[in-house]
């Protein structure tokens, strides 16, 4: 099979064009066609000679994914897409529409792996097991397809679909850089969020490499012995150690850190609120509380009064809190639910 052209970084594309006797600025033109103009064939690249278009056609595949199915939520307009990879596997992505101060925010939630090896007990993707990492082109093409199908220009990207992005570090960061380039999709680094279950060494690498993207960590429990039960990653990378690293390394002005916390009946006590505040005492965090998605996970939903008391306690301690509902609950909006069923 031919390689995907969207696996090329800008520098790699420049080297490619020079190697075939073309000027390196062709790389920027290529990126403009692929991402800003979002074309579906090399033949549409009309400022390239016929010979160059033929060369690209003979050497590369332009699209890495095919749309298999899409669903729209009648509750909140969330759109969910199922894509088929060239080797016949399925991945999914979600377009979330969210009104924020009367301005619509369009967020595309993308997958980074087929399946996942991290084994979180509440997650549908975990039940598929791990199949393989996605290539950068397969990550990026989710955005190409969704923009084309929906006709909407998203302004946010979250790596929060299937898979653990930091277990596919190089491909995910390469894809994020391509999404961020100014002459392609041009999505601001502040609008790209990488969400991890807490792979400590990769988080440290991300910070040390001074990557400009936002980071989100799924916490979900404040006690190690409890977190270990639902998130086996806690055995290898205890969250207390990661929090300490943040407290030491995260200067106030750097990347924004969001702590994602799915609320259950048994993880939103007053002690949990205090431990949370203490754990990240020197980091600038934002706490994103999520209502538990329905599903056959066997977990208990918290009562409304419990949620209100938890939020109040956090606010008193000056922890910035936002609460969001699970999007697309009528169309299997949580990661891995659609593709898991389909397979
Ligand atoms: S929640 Fe994320 S990291 Fe955990 S198993 Fe699911 S996809 Fe993997």
Boltz pocket constraint, residues with backbone or C-beta under 6 A from the ligand:
constraints:
  - pocket:
      binder: B
      contacts: [[A, 115], [A, 116], [A, 117], [A, 118], [A, 119], [A, 120], [A, 123], [A, 124], [A, 125], [A, 126], [A, 161], [A, 162], [A, 163], [A, 164], [A, 196], [A, 197], [A, 335]]
      max_distance: 6.0
